[in-house]
Amino acid sequence: MAEILRMIALSPTMSEGKILKWILEEGKAFSSGDVLCEVETDKASMDYEAPKSATLLKIVLAAGKTAKVGDPVAVIGAAGEDFSAVLAEAASSAAQEQVQVQPAAATAPAKTNAPAAPERAQTPAAAAPEELQVHTAPKAAPSSTHDLAQAAPLAPAATPPSSPLARKRALEAGVDIRLIRGSGPNGRVVEKDVEGFVEQGGKAPAAVSSTAALDIKAPSTLSARASNGFEAPTSAIGRVPPAMTEPGMKRQVIARRLSESFFSAPHYYLKKKISAVPLLALRAQANEGQPTKLSFNAFLMKIVASTIAQHPEVNVYWRRPATAGGAMPSSAGGAIPANAAAPAASVDMRPVLETRTNIDIALAVALPDGLITPVVRDCDRKTVREIDAELSALIEKAHAGRLSPDEYEGAGFTISNLGSFGIDEFTAIINPPGSAILAVGAVLREPVVNADGQLAVGQTLALTLGCDHRSIDGAVGAVFLADLAKLFENPGMALV
């Protein structure tokens, strides 16, 4: 019997996937385990394997298109089978789910002399949720990109994260809260954001027609005015406007996760400049006469792992209880399903500090479409050569987009090395759910005072340790960095 093949979660953090290409064509038979298509997840390109043996009757989601987990991507069944009823049922189900989406209810406003918010015009799309309707009230086409930006700000389709007081104030002032940039955690709109928007003369704008908004070549005056509203010189006429492209899935996930990390974890940074001479000498000695040279990063990971073994208090996760739909940690250390029929008071909503027993270290690797952090497991139990071989294989897979989730998830500590880019020193954002990250700068030649008190030319290296203050106190981070610096300047101690 024909059935819908749906998008599945190919990584732990995947919420949607993009079909890169279909391996099979419509009408082709396949066996269980065969690769049907390649899917771009939030981290890498993954193979979508067939769950059973059947025939690919219809491709619903074409290559290059994106779907959320659970959305239809294809129809499978017996060869020659009529699948029209299955497609119709899937379309009906999707339409019903769309209609059932309800916008968040705003708190009823108190009595006020402020003008009430204008009622929304009724359109043929009235059956759709109110927040998803697009209103196109007639309006003259803007004469410049500046006018266009002032007349028709691009608002998200749904209500953004906002406080009840902010929604109430926006309703009283007659402004569209979707047009307000939030200053709260994760972009949450708070009351002061609404007040500021109103003070600046913000209004709930009538949208211009989609044709006027998109046809940037139509008005002849557009090319003579810069997008910031200033008159452009005559020589600027005909300049090409900036390109607008939708970020890839990896870039969107990077933006979301690092924003959450930076704005939810109270970062603090500790800096230490060390002599790089002993480490460089050890590496040169180890590579002497060897066909394959050990990488500098492999030495970094080994020395960091040896220091973590002495300070397990930095090898921790700060975990918060799962949101609705997931499991929440219980006071007994187990997990309580979100739909359990237990009273709310029995659920322990306190965060959990997880001390890790394995020393798994990630290295930040730059790719053309974003950043990924392949993980070398049990670095304290491996030699520098073993770490280097494993790291080289992981980096090669990362550049090919073939890392599996268990190869980039679950690090307790992360290293970011920008020394090869000529960066002297920098700070890095913690890779959640870990609590620490080490930023490594370039080896510099600069004046130093040697042990005899004489001025000499030395080779130095700047280390910057970023910590989450919720789980690692300043004194703990300071002791760790001090011991790490000692091992860097006596690297042989990390190998014994």
HUWOGI-V190582 format. One record per pair of residues at least 6 apart in sequence whose ideal C-beta (glycine too) atoms are under 6 Angstrom apart, sorted by the first residue. I is the first residue (numbers start at 1). GAP is how many residues later the second one is. If there is no record, write none. Layout:
BEGIN
i=I gap=GAP
i=I gap=GAP
END
This chain:
BEGIN
i=2 gap=73
i=2 gap=75
i=2 gap=79
i=2 gap=81
i=2 gap=84
i=4 gap=68
i=4 gap=86
i=5 gap=68
i=5 gap=69
i=5 gap=71
i=6 gap=64
i=6 gap=66
i=7 gap=10
i=7 gap=60
i=7 gap=62
i=7 gap=64
i=7 gap=66
i=9 gap=60
i=10 gap=29
i=10 gap=31
i=10 gap=36
i=11 gap=30
i=11 gap=32
i=11 gap=394
i=12 gap=393
i=13 gap=29
i=14 gap=27
i=14 gap=28
i=15 gap=54
i=16 gap=50
i=16 gap=52
i=17 gap=22
i=17 gap=24
i=18 gap=22
i=18 gap=48
i=18 gap=231
i=19 gap=18
i=19 gap=42
i=19 gap=44
i=19 gap=46
i=20 gap=18
i=20 gap=20
i=20 gap=25
i=21 gap=17
i=21 gap=42
i=22 gap=15
i=22 gap=41
i=23 gap=12
i=23 gap=14
i=24 gap=6
i=24 gap=12
i=24 gap=32
i=26 gap=30
i=26 gap=33
i=28 gap=28
i=29 gap=26
i=30 gap=20
i=31 gap=22
i=32 gap=18
i=32 gap=20
i=32 gap=21
i=33 gap=16
i=34 gap=16
i=35 gap=12
i=35 gap=14
i=36 gap=12
i=36 gap=14
i=37 gap=11
i=38 gap=7
i=39 gap=7
i=39 gap=9
i=40 gap=209
i=42 gap=207
i=42 gap=211
i=43 gap=365
i=44 gap=357
i=44 gap=359
i=45 gap=356
i=54 gap=22
i=54 gap=23
i=55 gap=24
i=57 gap=18
i=57 gap=20
i=57 gap=26
i=58 gap=17
i=58 gap=25
i=59 gap=15
i=60 gap=12
i=60 gap=13
i=60 gap=14
i=61 gap=6
i=61 gap=12
i=72 gap=18
i=75 gap=8
i=75 gap=11
i=101 gap=28
i=103 gap=27
i=103 gap=28
i=103 gap=56
i=104 gap=55
i=106 gap=61
i=106 gap=65
i=107 gap=57
i=107 gap=61
i=109 gap=59
i=109 gap=62
i=109 gap=63
i=112 gap=60
i=114 gap=58
i=115 gap=59
i=117 gap=54
i=117 gap=57
i=121 gap=14
i=125 gap=8
i=131 gap=27
i=131 gap=28
i=132 gap=25
i=135 gap=72
i=136 gap=71
i=136 gap=73
i=137 gap=69
i=139 gap=67
i=139 gap=69
i=141 gap=71
i=142 gap=6
i=142 gap=9
i=143 gap=76
i=143 gap=78
i=144 gap=77
i=144 gap=81
i=145 gap=77
i=145 gap=82
i=146 gap=83
i=151 gap=57
i=152 gap=55
i=152 gap=56
i=152 gap=61
i=153 gap=26
i=155 gap=23
i=155 gap=24
i=156 gap=22
i=160 gap=29
i=161 gap=27
i=162 gap=15
i=162 gap=27
i=163 gap=27
i=165 gap=26
i=166 gap=23
i=166 gap=24
i=166 gap=25
i=166 gap=28
i=169 gap=22
i=169 gap=25
i=170 gap=7
i=170 gap=24
i=173 gap=25
i=174 gap=30
i=175 gap=27
i=175 gap=29
i=176 gap=28
i=177 gap=12
i=180 gap=9
i=180 gap=13
i=180 gap=17
i=182 gap=6
i=182 gap=7
i=182 gap=11
i=183 gap=10
i=184 gap=6
i=185 gap=78
i=216 gap=25
i=223 gap=14
i=223 gap=15
i=224 gap=8
i=224 gap=13
i=225 gap=7
i=226 gap=6
i=248 gap=121
i=250 gap=119
i=250 gap=120
i=251 gap=119
i=254 gap=116
i=254 gap=117
i=258 gap=171
i=261 gap=168
i=261 gap=169
i=261 gap=171
i=262 gap=167
i=265 gap=165
i=265 gap=203
i=266 gap=203
i=267 gap=199
i=268 gap=199
i=268 gap=201
i=269 gap=158
i=269 gap=195
i=269 gap=197
i=270 gap=195
i=270 gap=207
i=270 gap=208
i=270 gap=211
i=271 gap=193
i=272 gap=191
i=272 gap=209
i=272 gap=213
i=273 gap=187
i=273 gap=189
i=274 gap=187
i=274 gap=211
i=274 gap=214
i=274 gap=215
i=275 gap=183
i=275 gap=214
i=276 gap=167
i=276 gap=183
i=276 gap=185
i=277 gap=182
i=278 gap=211
i=278 gap=213
i=279 gap=209
i=279 gap=212
i=282 gap=209
i=283 gap=16
i=286 gap=8
i=287 gap=6
i=287 gap=7
i=294 gap=90
i=294 gap=94
i=295 gap=93
i=297 gap=66
i=297 gap=120
i=298 gap=86
i=298 gap=89
i=298 gap=90
i=298 gap=93
i=299 gap=85
i=300 gap=115
i=301 gap=60
i=301 gap=78
i=301 gap=86
i=302 gap=82
i=302 gap=85
i=302 gap=192
i=303 gap=184
i=303 gap=185
i=303 gap=191
i=305 gap=54
i=305 gap=74
i=305 gap=75
i=306 gap=188
i=307 gap=176
i=307 gap=177
i=307 gap=180
i=308 gap=7
i=308 gap=51
i=309 gap=71
i=311 gap=169
i=313 gap=163
i=314 gap=122
i=314 gap=158
i=314 gap=166
i=315 gap=41
i=315 gap=97
i=316 gap=37
i=316 gap=39
i=316 gap=119
i=316 gap=155
i=317 gap=37
i=317 gap=116
i=318 gap=117
i=318 gap=150
i=318 gap=152
i=318 gap=153
i=319 gap=33
i=319 gap=35
i=319 gap=114
i=320 gap=31
i=321 gap=7
i=321 gap=8
i=321 gap=28
i=322 gap=6
i=324 gap=14
i=325 gap=13
i=326 gap=12
i=327 gap=8
i=327 gap=10
i=328 gap=8
i=328 gap=19
i=329 gap=23
i=330 gap=6
i=330 gap=18
i=331 gap=17
i=336 gap=11
i=353 gap=118
i=356 gap=56
i=358 gap=20
i=359 gap=20
i=359 gap=21
i=360 gap=15
i=360 gap=17
i=360 gap=51
i=360 gap=52
i=361 gap=15
i=361 gap=18
i=361 gap=52
i=362 gap=11
i=362 gap=13
i=362 gap=49
i=362 gap=52
i=363 gap=52
i=364 gap=7
i=364 gap=9
i=364 gap=52
i=365 gap=7
i=365 gap=30
i=365 gap=33
i=372 gap=26
i=372 gap=36
i=373 gap=35
i=373 gap=41
i=373 gap=58
i=374 gap=20
i=374 gap=24
i=374 gap=33
i=374 gap=34
i=375 gap=36
i=376 gap=11
i=376 gap=14
i=376 gap=15
i=379 gap=8
i=397 gap=6
i=411 gap=23
i=412 gap=22
i=413 gap=23
i=414 gap=17
i=414 gap=23
i=415 gap=23
i=416 gap=12
i=416 gap=23
i=417 gap=23
i=418 gap=8
i=419 gap=21
i=419 gap=22
i=419 gap=23
i=422 gap=20
i=423 gap=18
i=424 gap=17
i=424 gap=18
i=425 gap=16
i=425 gap=37
i=425 gap=39
i=426 gap=13
i=427 gap=12
i=427 gap=37
i=428 gap=9
i=428 gap=11
i=428 gap=38
i=430 gap=7
i=430 gap=36
i=430 gap=38
i=431 gap=6
i=435 gap=33
i=435 gap=36
i=435 gap=37
i=436 gap=31
i=437 gap=29
i=438 gap=27
i=439 gap=25
i=441 gap=21
i=443 gap=16
i=443 gap=18
i=444 gap=16
i=445 gap=12
i=445 gap=14
i=446 gap=14
i=447 gap=8
i=448 gap=8
i=448 gap=10
i=450 gap=6
i=465 gap=12
i=465 gap=16
i=467 gap=10
i=487 gap=6
i=487 gap=7
END
